[in-house]
């Protein structure tokens, strides 16, 4: 029993410390948003990738960067209604 | 049992990436001048700018083997130089000091602080970096949540201590930008733009999302409490994206400029509404401009003048630069003002240097250095003040306008050629030179270009003058040993010798004593004040030539002639200031030394050889001795022999010391001192040129005469001749074969570098040292030329042809030496609309000023009657924007004869061009067609289009004009086209289709529906096999079966790894190399059995019955190699790079990288390199703190590829380190010299 409690505590500590550590209650929206945000931040962080996209969109890198950041706010639309 | 992989590659970077991630100015040396620190790809470089040298040169560069994300500088109180801090993907904060003294230049790591996981991640800090202007703290932040602050303090005289990090995390908060505020010596403050999205996360209605506020947050680092606090925050404009620091301290306002869409706002901590000042960003005026389009600031810089004044240069996405000034009497801001400054290409970083230079690290195309002509106060552009605009960006106001104009305040001084971004590459040889050229399409928008890159040294022509007849040889000589500059030029014309005097101009010298009616073999300044002329019939010794009257009439004291024995002629000679050796036609070599009175004294000994002597060489007299010790003799029996000239133990001279056997008779020999990696810094080298065109350089030991440490390379298909020259103050060797080459010591790595000259071929050259300039003199037919070199660090030359829009693909037509380039520009008004708008405006103008027009007509000085409203030149100003609109064209480029664009076809139907191919249709005879894929109304976010088509163009017989033949609509944009078996295959979305050409449209002959999971990006073929690259799922092999009707296209094998392929190339029938969007290069191979069975049945019925496996095809490819290149490969090709070289895999990356992958041919070498790489990984750890193995395994574990860039670090390591690494290599005995040779061979024989 104590082991289970410790595992629970450890999980909670991890969830507090790292973004995106899921739990049994993680729903699809949370999971996909998290994944999308990870991807978007990777696009921003890798210079060649940001440049690749900027050239495709025909705009400066700074504009693309801000657009991607804006998309990180709500990458997959509003969360679903709570069902209680 | 050990198993070996069947293939191993050596990855070399041929051209470093030129896309700048960040650039800052600062005094990193500590000499009171400013340098520029730039981060390109994984490379940090320091550039020095000086007025004296007219422009910039690279002082030092270092590969950190990590993705450099941000760089910043800090100077601790009392420090004399700026330190560098960088964030990379290593999860560490690393700071450097740049050490530059006589001994070495290096980045010395000062701090090395681990703070998180490696990699570019959402919550690992490193995306943003800010240093306190007073150098007391550094803050780093991630895109979301995490922020860390390090405190810097001085400990002792010079050391800088760094604290453990303080955390300022805030979950569910995005950071847009981060800066260090200037607060003087108050507690350090940082400001960031943040957005907390937590409320939107739990609100299903979406209302909270609409109401999210962006905040400007101030963080204060309390140095007393060692604590960071979120001091204050205020909501700002929702579109805000950038912050700029406002100088603080006594009598300075402090605070920030917060830039967003259409607004620049001055704010400071604890401000109220009245102390906020806002400016709108001026918009361009013009008939083609949309007056409602709002601009944003994408970059800029603050510049502080002496005396506390300051201004900003801020750049919009159009490239317009504005000067922003702040009115702050007594330290309180009253208003801010903005004025148009100039228009320069959009830059990632703009650096203003105190010397009056502005460096623009352009996002696309060459980097440019400007000189500040004025500070923009005199121009009559409108000035806008913050009084004119409401503080609230939502409130209405009259938008400010300005008229863009040509550069006034800035003048471009120099450009730094850069290939960035490469949009396509092809290695080809339409000019039929020795070595192929690299053709690339580069740049974006108006700065697009088509470039030809060659491996050659750029030559600066100084003098070009005609000669009365063809000359075969040239020498220059001093008159006495004390002279510093050359006085005479001696030319050997056809059985005639011409002597010229170098004065203010070059004129023929008379009465010099030279024998005129003979061929000359050699000229040498001899002894104190004598000159000897060696000709086939003897040696003429002239003493004391002088030009007493400053004209071309000489006087000389005495003349002596020495004649060879009867019936013999002199065939070769070697001379230096005190020694002469001549070879006679009989195979004898006679040797002379300088007597005390300067005359020739023949030695009693002589050499008699059985074979004919073709060449002799003798080094210069070493300093402090009376004679050179050795002589080299080249014989037609394919040997080079070394003889001693100084008496040996028994007192004998002219004894054979060593013999070197060659593969072909030597055509020329020379011996000189060149700098190298030996402890003395230079060694004596014997250069051997062979008739077969092979060049050999060996070390000739100065004491023993032994030959060792040999480098060998084929230079060209003609016999080699040499000239000893001095280039950039260093001795070098000019090797002349089918074209001239320079052999020199690389300034940084101190290894031999061989580069051809970008110059006409010539057969004779000599060093030239005049009073005005130094260079190399050469004769080519009846022309005398003197030239010098610009720069030895760059071994490539460029030719550029301007293109119209962003190039997307290029297709070569090798028969005609032309390239077809398809170009498309997103969100841009197309040419037709631009013209209509301009014409409308013209008509309007004409109506408005009818009267003045008539006067002009009467005067007759205007053909058109009035000023036409001109389009702004797009190279500087870009194109007018229009959302959702595409401007596209196809251009025919002739880089060979015309060196220009020969034909342009504009596309007006809002179509974007996505692919192109040159196709020979069997049904249409011998004619080649240009096939182009288009997409109508294309948008990427989301991926949408209203139509797609394939256009077929007819090509004129000379290849220089094209005309539309027909257009066929297809269901999806065809992103890949390829001529295939007299027909054409097209990747139409997910489908692979086979088309034939009809008279009115393309006719579909076969289709593989849903051939790949996402979109077909690239197609390659060999035989009946097609390799299909997918946008997200690697490559699929497809086999074409033409024995059945309808034809079948059957995918039979695909990959296990999802690679977002950008390009692919078949290396052989089974192997494919490709690159992906994340910067990987990989090789996959089809197993032998599957490969064979795919071609077995004529109708493919057995393949069709194979069941698919896990949603893909029935079989899977084997992974052969993986490598992370840190640049997105755009084109990849299997090609030869050098004349006589082996084939390599050559690739081009979007950031301007050119790289080569070289297959290993020897297991012994491979084993050595493998061990060396392993050693270097641990003994020369990457400076970024990134683990090298992890870096090259960024997405996929590195496999079967050895990083040549890391290996080449071995060349610049210290002597001890080299020795210790070499000692640890097992297997065979490897000395550092042998390793150097192996490294040299990998680059020298395959790439450049």
Contacts between the chains, C-beta under 8 A, distances in Angstrom:
chain1	res1	chain2	res2	distance
A	18	B	123	7.3
A	19	B	122	6.9
A	19	B	123	5.5
A	19	B	144	7.1
A	19	B	145	6.6
A	19	B	171	7.2
A	33	B	201	7.8
A	37	B	122	6.1
A	37	B	144	7.0
A	38	B	121	7.6
A	38	B	122	5.3
A	41	B	120	7.8
A	41	B	121	7.2
A	41	B	122	3.9
A	41	B	127	7.7
A	41	B	142	7.9
A	41	B	143	4.4
A	41	B	144	6.8
A	42	B	120	6.0
A	42	B	121	7.7
A	42	B	122	7.6
A	44	B	127	6.9
A	44	B	143	6.2
A	45	B	67	7.9
A	45	B	69	6.6
A	45	B	89	7.8
A	45	B	120	3.6
A	45	B	121	7.7
A	45	B	126	7.9
A	45	B	127	5.8
A	45	B	143	7.2
A	46	B	67	6.6
A	46	B	120	5.7
A	46	B	1078	7.3
A	46	B	1079	7.4
A	47	B	19	7.0
A	47	B	21	5.0
A	47	B	41	7.8
A	47	B	67	7.0
A	47	B	69	7.6
A	47	B	1151	7.3
A	48	B	19	7.6
A	48	B	1079	5.7
A	48	B	1126	7.1
A	48	B	1127	5.3
A	48	B	1128	4.8
A	48	B	1149	7.2
A	48	B	1150	5.8
A	48	B	1151	5.4
A	49	B	1077	6.6
A	49	B	1078	7.0
A	49	B	1079	7.9
A	49	B	1128	7.2
A	51	B	19	6.2
A	51	B	363	7.8
A	51	B	421	6.3
A	51	B	1150	6.1
A	51	B	1151	6.6
A	52	B	1077	6.5
A	52	B	1128	5.5
A	52	B	1150	5.8
A	54	B	363	7.7
A	55	B	364	8.0
A	55	B	421	6.0
A	55	B	423	7.5
A	55	B	444	5.6
A	55	B	806	6.7
A	55	B	1150	7.5
A	56	B	826	7.3
A	56	B	940	5.8
A	57	B	826	6.1
A	57	B	827	7.7
A	57	B	940	6.2
A	57	B	941	7.6
A	58	B	444	7.3
A	58	B	445	7.4
A	58	B	806	6.9
A	58	B	825	6.0
A	58	B	826	3.2
A	58	B	827	5.1
A	58	B	828	6.7
A	59	B	317	6.5
A	59	B	826	7.9
A	59	B	827	7.0
A	60	B	298	4.7
A	60	B	317	4.6
A	60	B	346	5.0
A	60	B	363	6.2
A	61	B	298	7.7
A	61	B	348	6.6
A	61	B	363	6.0
A	62	B	241	6.8
A	62	B	242	7.4
A	62	B	296	7.5
A	62	B	298	3.8
A	62	B	299	6.5
A	62	B	317	7.4
A	63	B	296	6.6
A	63	B	298	6.5
A	63	B	317	5.8
A	66	B	176	7.0
A	66	B	241	4.6
A	66	B	296	7.8
A	69	B	143	7.2
A	69	B	174	5.9
A	69	B	176	6.1
A	72	B	143	7.3
A	72	B	144	7.3
A	72	B	174	5.8
A	72	B	197	8.0
A	73	B	174	6.7
A	73	B	195	6.5
A	73	B	197	4.7
A	73	B	200	6.5
A	73	B	209	7.1
A	73	B	212	6.6
A	74	B	197	7.0
A	74	B	200	5.7
A	74	B	209	5.4
A	78	B	200	7.6
A	78	B	203	6.8
A	78	B	204	5.2
A	78	B	205	7.0
A	78	B	206	4.4
A	78	B	209	6.7
A	79	B	201	6.3
A	79	B	202	6.4
A	79	B	203	7.2
A	79	B	204	5.3
A	80	B	204	6.2
A	81	B	204	4.8
A	82	B	204	7.3
